Amino acid sequence: MEVSEKQVSYSNLPLAIYLEIAAHLEQVSGITVQIIPENKSNFAYHHSQARGIIIKSIGQLNQDNEKLIESILGYYASLYGGSN
């Protein structure tokens, strides 16, 4: 079975928002999301504790699900700026 991955990151996005994005994306059938932890050794509360997310899809997504994913990512990009 084919697995495809897409990495998404936003500058200075809090971990809580990454978790919110992941929760929305995982509502889409066939999608799992992995949080990429920040690799900085010093904890700083005002910085994100995540570098981004990896969106994994198992099998071929239908066109409606692809549009839904892009819509979710577009919503957060409009709030927090484009992804890197």
BAFI-3210 file (N, C-alpha, C; in Angstrom, 3 decimals, decimal comma, padded with zeros to 6 digits):
// residues 84
n [1|2|3|4|5|6|7|8|9|10|11|12|13|14|15|16|17|18|19|20|21|22|23|24|25|26|27|28|29|30|31|32|33|34|35|36|37|38|39|40|41|42|43|44|45|46|47|48|49|50|51|52|53|54|55|56|57|58|59|60|61|62|63|64|65|66|67|68|69|70|71|72|73|74|75|76|77|78|79|80|81|82|83|84]
n.u [000,836|000,535|002,180|002,101|003,823|003,768|005,422|004,835|005,380|005,154|006,273|007,237|004,901|002,742|002,875|000,354|-001,325|-000,326|-001,143|-003,894|-004,246|-003,406|-005,423|-007,651|-006,872|-006,675|-009,267|-009,887|-010,426|-008,081|-005,835|-003,009|-001,221|001,897|003,662|006,494|009,109|010,750|014,213|015,854|018,019|017,537|014,804|012,265|009,639|008,146|008,654|007,961|007,401|007,537|008,621|007,156|004,719|004,099|002,237|000,611|-000,600|-002,381|-002,558|-004,383|-005,705|-009,013|-010,370|-012,014|-011,143|-008,489|-008,949|-010,160|-008,052|-006,254|-007,860|-008,048|-005,318|-004,956|-006,644|-005,323|-002,925|-003,813|-004,381|-001,952|000,136|001,953|003,030|006,259]
n.v [-001,176|002,197|004,911|008,294|011,326|014,580|017,417|020,067|023,302|026,123|029,387|030,027|028,929|028,005|024,983|024,067|024,937|023,507|020,984|021,353|021,699|019,159|017,602|018,422|017,644|014,884|014,107|013,600|010,939|008,309|009,736|010,435|012,191|013,434|015,029|017,051|017,238|020,077|020,704|022,173|022,746|024,325|025,209|027,450|029,312|031,116|030,322|027,984|024,541|022,699|021,749|021,362|019,536|016,223|015,057|012,168|010,024|007,116|005,036|006,049|009,254|010,540|013,106|014,921|014,638|015,518|018,202|019,016|018,756|020,672|022,912|023,031|023,437|025,829|027,535|027,743|028,809|031,298|032,455|032,343|032,861|031,811|028,395|026,936]
n.w [000,000|-000,803|000,769|001,393|002,206|003,639|004,689|006,909|008,126|010,273|010,975|014,258|015,442|018,052|020,039|020,843|018,777|016,613|017,498|017,367|014,591|013,769|014,948|013,460|010,856|011,157|011,136|008,580|006,425|006,215|006,898|008,894|011,427|012,430|014,978|014,738|016,854|018,360|018,032|019,656|022,403|024,605|026,576|025,779|026,689|025,124|022,548|019,916|020,664|018,789|015,539|013,323|011,354|010,124|007,578|006,838|004,374|003,677|001,027|-001,926|-001,893|-002,209|-004,354|-002,964|-000,292|-000,565|-001,215|001,156|002,999|001,958|002,348|005,157|005,818|004,454|005,881|008,390|007,487|006,654|009,087|010,517|008,799|005,866|005,221|005,783]
ca.u [000,000|001,317|002,108|002,726|004,050|003,951|005,848|004,341|005,809|004,837|007,219|006,840|003,561|002,754|002,584|-001,102|-001,937|000,034|-002,029|-005,215|-004,186|-003,351|-006,744|-008,530|-006,451|-006,929|-010,684|-009,958|-010,207|-006,811|-004,767|-002,424|-000,336|002,958|004,280|007,955|009,571|011,827|015,479|016,652|018,300|017,036|013,365|011,850|008,182|007,577|008,944|007,243|008,072|007,425|009,159|006,169|003,969|004,182|000,918|000,769|-001,816|-002,215|-003,354|-004,719|-006,802|-009,924|-010,252|-012,676|-010,259|-007,359|-009,448|-010,383|-006,726|-005,770|-008,706|-007,615|-004,001|-005,149|-007,236|-004,272|-001,962|-004,392|-004,307|-000,599|001,134|002,185|003,917|007,646]
ca.v [000,000|003,419|005,911|009,548|012,236|016,002|018,116|021,439|024,036|027,543|030,088|030,381|028,479|027,279|023,552|023,877|025,137|022,316|019,907|021,662|021,378|017,701|017,073|018,671|016,826|013,465|013,845|013,188|009,506|007,892|010,675|010,481|013,349|013,292|016,292|017,018|018,005|021,047|020,099|023,115|022,183|025,217|025,456|028,852|029,255|031,940|029,706|026,727|023,311|021,812|022,295|021,207|018,284|015,377|014,538|010,903|009,430|005,717|004,822|007,207|010,072|011,027|014,541|015,657|014,643|016,390|019,576|019,269|018,956|021,983|023,908|023,125|024,076|027,209|028,279|028,059|029,705|032,647|032,968|032,378|033,033|030,635|027,347|026,964]
ca.w [000,000|-000,953|001,823|000,995|003,323|003,371|005,896|006,978|009,325|010,319|011,840|015,629|015,780|019,327|020,012|020,955|017,461|015,826|017,950|016,820|013,163|013,672|015,274|012,310|009,722|011,416|010,873|007,180|006,294|005,630|007,257|010,233|011,564|013,421|015,380|014,697|018,013|018,183|018,438|020,449|023,724|025,652|026,553|025,833|026,695|024,049|021,251|019,703|021,077|017,635|014,278|012,264|011,336|008,939|007,221|006,120|003,827|003,299|-000,174|-002,756|-001,371|-003,236|-004,620|-001,881|000,872|-000,876|-001,094|002,571|003,602|001,516|002,987|006,556|005,840|004,015|006,988|009,361|006,828|006,661|010,448|011,068|007,747|005,032|005,748|005,278]
c.u [000,883|001,074|002,790|002,798|004,220|004,332|005,394|004,877|005,463|005,806|006,578|005,419|003,608|002,371|001,080|-001,791|-001,574|-000,868|-003,446|-005,279|-004,211|-004,722|-007,716|-008,171|-006,778|-008,412|-010,893|-009,595|-008,868|-005,629|-004,323|-001,445|000,653|003,523|005,799|008,460|010,693|013,106|016,396|016,841|017,755|015,544|013,122|010,336|007,569|007,921|008,171|008,076|007,955|008,002|008,144|005,403|004,275|002,794|001,133|-000,585|-001,488|-003,149|-003,625|-005,895|-007,734|-009,840|-010,895|-011,794|-009,037|-007,764|-009,658|-009,064|-006,185|-006,571|-008,297|-006,277|-004,096|-005,726|-006,157|-003,198|-002,494|-004,323|-002,874|000,493|001,380|003,113|005,274|007,938]
c.v [001,243|004,377|007,163|010,467|013,654|016,655|019,571|022,074|025,507|028,202|030,419|029,991|027,689|025,807|023,301|024,024|023,989|021,140|020,109|021,317|019,861|017,088|017,268|017,764|015,347|013,109|013,369|011,705|009,205|008,762|010,441|011,643|013,078|014,683|016,112|017,861|018,971|020,419|021,068|022,545|023,050|025,440|026,957|028,876|029,993|031,422|028,398|025,557|022,258|022,517|022,226|019,913|017,523|014,791|013,291|010,441|008,014|005,462|006,125|007,955|010,469|012,555|015,378|015,735|015,527|017,857|019,951|019,536|020,331|023,118|024,118|023,835|025,542|028,084|028,691|028,961|031,137|033,270|033,236|032,595|031,723|029,645|027,470|025,702]
c.w [000,000|000,209|001,310|002,198|002,817|004,692|005,805|008,244|009,150|011,291|013,183|016,006|017,083|019,137|020,050|019,607|016,529|016,209|017,423|015,331|012,968|013,942|014,115|011,137|009,925|011,320|009,437|007,090|005,616|005,998|008,699|010,252|012,686|013,707|015,343|015,867|017,639|018,697|019,173|021,847|024,856|025,492|026,649|025,667|025,516|022,650|021,133|020,186|019,977|016,416|013,170|012,425|010,058|008,740|006,381|005,620|003,369|002,124|-000,897|-002,140|-002,506|-003,310|-003,516|-000,639|000,641|-000,737|000,363|003,297|003,231|002,150|004,450|006,644|005,416|005,105|007,983|008,760|006,827|008,043|010,897|010,038|007,035|005,684|005,086|004,522]
res [m|e|v|s|e|k|q|v|s|y|s|n|l|p|l|a|i|y|l|e|i|a|a|h|l|e|q|v|s|g|i|t|v|q|i|i|p|e|n|k|s|n|f|a|y|h|h|s|q|a|r|g|i|i|i|k|s|i|g|q|l|n|q|d|n|e|k|l|i|e|s|i|l|g|y|y|a|s|l|y|g|g|s|n]
***
